[in-house]
Amino acid sequence: MIRPATLDDLPALVALEQELFGPDAWSETLVRQEIVGPGRRFVVADDLSGYGVTMTAGDIVDLLRIGVRPDARRTGIATRLLDELLVGTDDASRMLLEVSVANVEALGFYVARQFSVIDVRPHYYRDGSEALVMCRWLPGAARTETTTAHD
């Protein structure tokens, strides 16, 4: 089951964040801000084996994180997290994310879920690696089709 994160989840989420992202991990303060911050959605697997975070600004939903404990990968948790984060995005036109070029598993996951590369950010991560900026178009208001007199 996927549910909203609460501050009771904070210790487990900080530990998982550190395990998954090492030197690029969010601090406890940042995780807390993502749980309670305006425009944020922070969802977790009920057993805290994974989590996902978005931030919405205008018609853009920024997928900030999807993280799944290594022993729980390939069980569908990441898909369920993403599916939950896509709920309620009706007013948005697109979802954006950054992912390391070295993260082949994540790249495959996002491509299989209709994300495509739209840009590259050189030296984005602390280790100097590049990030690919990926986009998934959503059925939001900004993408409504218009008709012309020729239609």
Backbone hydrogen bonds, N-H to C=O, Kabsch-Sander energy under -0.5 kcal/mol:
donor,donor_aa,acceptor,acceptor_aa,energy
3,R,44,V,-2.4
5,A,42,F,-3.3
9,D,6,T,-1.5
10,L,7,L,-1.1
13,L,9,D,-2.5
14,V,10,L,-2.7
15,A,11,P,-2.0
16,L,12,A,-2.3
17,E,13,L,-2.7
18,Q,14,V,-2.2
19,E,15,A,-2.2
20,L,16,L,-2.6
21,F,17,E,-2.7
22,G,18,Q,-1.9
24,D,21,F,-2.6
25,A,22,G,-2.0
31,V,27,S,-2.5
32,R,28,E,-2.5
33,Q,29,T,-2.3
34,E,30,L,-2.2
35,I,31,V,-1.9
36,V,32,R,-2.0
37,G,33,Q,-1.9
40,R,37,G,-1.5
41,R,54,T,-2.1
43,V,41,R,-0.5
43,V,52,G,-2.7
44,V,3,R,-3.1
45,A,50,G,-2.6
46,D,1,M,-2.7
48,L,45,A,-3.0
51,Y,67,G,-2.4
52,G,43,V,-2.5
53,V,65,R,-2.6
54,T,41,R,-2.4
55,M,62,D,-1.9
56,T,39,G,-2.7
57,A,60,I,-2.6
60,I,57,A,-1.8
61,V,94,R,-2.5
62,D,55,M,-3.3
62,D,60,I,-0.6
63,L,61,V,-0.7
63,L,96,L,-3.5
64,L,53,V,-2.0
64,L,62,D,-1.0
65,R,53,V,-1.5
67,G,51,Y,-2.7
69,R,49,S,-3.4
72,A,69,R,-2.3
73,R,70,P,-1.2
75,T,72,A,-0.7
80,R,76,G,-2.3
81,L,77,I,-2.7
82,L,78,A,-2.6
83,D,79,T,-2.8
84,E,80,R,-2.1
85,L,81,L,-2.2
86,L,82,L,-1.5
87,V,83,D,-0.7
87,V,84,E,-0.8
89,T,86,L,-1.3
92,A,89,T,-1.9
93,S,59,D,-2.7
94,R,59,D,-1.4
95,M,136,R,-2.6
96,L,61,V,-2.5
97,L,134,M,-1.7
99,V,132,L,-1.9
101,V,130,E,-2.0
103,N,100,S,-1.5
104,V,102,A,-1.7
107,L,103,N,-2.4
108,G,104,V,-2.3
109,F,105,E,-2.2
110,Y,106,A,-2.8
111,V,107,L,-2.5
112,A,108,G,-2.2
113,R,109,F,-0.6
113,R,110,Y,-0.8
114,Q,111,V,-1.4
115,F,110,Y,-2.3
116,S,135,C,-2.3
118,I,133,V,-3.2
119,D,133,V,-1.3
121,R,131,A,-3.2
123,H,128,G,-0.6
124,Y,121,R,-0.9
124,Y,129,S,-1.0
125,Y,129,S,-2.0
128,G,125,Y,-2.6
131,A,121,R,-2.2
132,L,99,V,-3.3
133,V,119,D,-2.7
134,M,97,L,-2.8
134,M,132,L,-0.6
135,C,116,S,-2.5
136,R,95,M,-2.4
138,L,93,S,-3.0
140,G,92,A,-0.6
140,G,138,L,-0.5
141,A,90,D,-0.6
143,R,140,G,-1.7
144,T,141,A,-1.5
151,D,148,T,-1.7
